[in-house]
Amino acid sequence: MTKQKLRKKTLSARPLLLSAALAAGIVGTTLSAPALAADITVYKSPWCGCCSKWADHLEAKGHTVTTKNMDNLDAIKKMAGVPERLQACHTAMVGGYVLEGHVPAKDIKRLLAERPKARGLAVPGMPVGSPGMEGGAPERFDVMLFGTDGSTSVYARY
């Protein structure tokens, strides 16, 4: 095969690669190099104040947040593959990942920089002292990395 024919084949594969990247959620997230700020969509109850405070925390760290109020979040959690044991009061999507609960912005930044093979991050429950749950004596909590196979590991400790 000549170099010219090989080059044509390579170029014709680019639209397919771009389509695959878009479908995987790899392309389409707005990332700025220094801050790794991203567009984050938050699904929450319209009555939950701590979820709004978490969204404010993300915006203060440079992220663009779109909030979608829903009366029932069960379908979103199921669609996103959030294991029951990791569920919290809200679910968010960013750059092809799921964020469940009060995940600190610095862990989201790390997730987007490292891009591990995982479904997402979760802070189960509503621990006092996590972003959006300030006030009172802070509790220790873990940020969990969870995979598509149901595996979990500690991603950060507070």
C-alpha positions in Angstrom: 0.0 0.0 0.0 1.4 3.4 -0.9 2.0 6.1 1.7 -0.7 8.3 0.0 -3.3 5.5 0.3 -2.3 4.8 3.9 -2.7 8.5 4.8 -6.2 8.5 3.2 -7.2 5.6 5.3 -5.9 7.2 8.5 -7.7 10.5 7.7 -11.0 8.7 7.0 -10.8 7.0 10.4 -10.7 10.4 12.3 -14.5 11.1 12.0 -15.1 7.6 13.5 -12.7 8.2 16.3 -14.3 11.6 17.1 -17.8 10.0 17.0 -16.6 7.3 19.4 -15.1 9.9 21.8 -18.3 11.9 21.8 -20.4 8.8 22.5 -18.0 7.9 25.4 -18.3 11.4 26.8 -14.6 12.0 26.5 -15.1 15.0 24.2 -17.6 17.7 24.9 -16.7 18.6 28.5 -15.3 22.1 28.8 -11.9 21.7 30.4 -9.5 24.5 31.0 -5.9 23.4 31.5 -5.0 25.2 34.7 -8.1 24.6 36.7 -9.7 21.6 35.0 -13.1 23.4 35.5 -15.9 21.5 33.9 -19.6 21.5 33.0 -21.4 19.5 35.7 -25.1 18.6 35.6 -26.6 18.0 39.0 -29.8 16.0 39.5 -31.4 16.9 42.8 -34.6 17.3 44.7 -36.1 20.8 44.4 -36.4 20.9 48.2 -32.9 19.9 49.2 -30.8 22.9 50.4 -27.6 21.0 50.9 -27.6 20.0 47.2 -27.8 23.6 46.3 -25.0 24.4 48.6 -22.9 21.7 47.0 -23.6 23.2 43.6 -22.5 26.6 45.0 -19.2 25.0 46.2 -18.6 23.7 42.7 -19.3 27.1 41.1 -16.9 28.8 43.6 -14.2 26.4 42.3 -14.8 27.5 38.7 -17.2 24.8 37.5 -20.3 25.6 35.4 -23.2 23.9 37.1 -26.6 23.1 35.5 -29.2 21.9 38.1 -32.1 19.7 37.2 -34.7 19.4 39.9 -36.5 16.1 40.0 -39.1 14.7 42.5 -37.6 11.2 42.3 -34.0 10.5 41.7 -34.2 6.7 41.7 -34.2 6.4 37.8 -31.2 8.7 37.5 -29.2 6.7 40.1 -30.1 3.4 38.4 -29.3 4.7 34.9 -26.0 6.0 36.2 -25.1 2.7 37.9 -24.7 4.0 41.4 -24.7 1.1 43.8 -27.3 1.4 46.6 -24.6 1.3 49.3 -23.0 4.5 47.8 -26.2 6.5 47.3 -26.7 10.0 48.7 -29.0 12.9 48.2 -28.0 14.0 44.6 -26.4 12.6 41.5 -24.2 14.6 39.0 -22.5 13.9 35.7 -19.2 15.3 34.5 -16.9 14.3 31.6 -18.3 10.8 31.3 -18.2 10.2 35.1 -20.9 10.0 37.8 -20.6 12.0 41.0 -22.8 10.8 43.9 -23.3 13.0 47.0 -21.1 15.7 48.4 -17.9 15.0 46.5 -15.3 17.8 47.1 -14.3 19.9 44.0 -10.6 19.0 44.4 -11.5 15.3 44.0 -13.4 16.1 40.9 -10.4 18.0 39.5 -8.2 15.0 40.3 -10.7 12.6 38.6 -10.7 14.7 35.5 -6.9 15.0 35.4 -6.2 11.3 36.1 -9.2 9.9 34.1 -9.2 6.4 35.9 -11.2 3.6 34.4 -14.2 3.9 36.7 -17.9 4.8 36.7 -17.3 7.7 39.2 -16.9 9.0 42.7 -19.3 8.9 45.7 -19.6 10.3 49.2 -22.3 8.0 50.6 -24.8 9.5 52.9 -24.6 13.1 54.0 -21.5 13.5 56.2 -21.3 16.8 58.2 -18.3 18.8 57.1 -18.5 17.7 53.4 -19.1 20.4 50.8 -22.7 21.6 51.2 -23.0 20.0 54.7 -20.9 22.6 56.6 -21.9 23.4 60.2 -21.6 21.3 63.3 -18.7 19.1 64.2 -17.2 17.7 61.0 -17.3 13.9 60.6 -14.7 11.8 58.9 -15.7 10.6 55.5 -14.3 8.8 52.5 -14.7 9.6 48.8 -15.1 6.3 47.0 -14.1 5.5 43.5 -16.5 3.0 42.0 -16.2 0.8 38.9 -18.6 -0.5 36.4 -18.1 -4.0 37.9 -19.3 -2.9 41.4 -15.8 -2.6 42.8 -15.0 0.3 45.2 -11.8 1.8 46.6 -11.0 4.8 48.8 -10.1 7.7 46.5 -9.7 10.3 49.3 -10.1 10.6 53.1 -11.3 13.6 55.1 
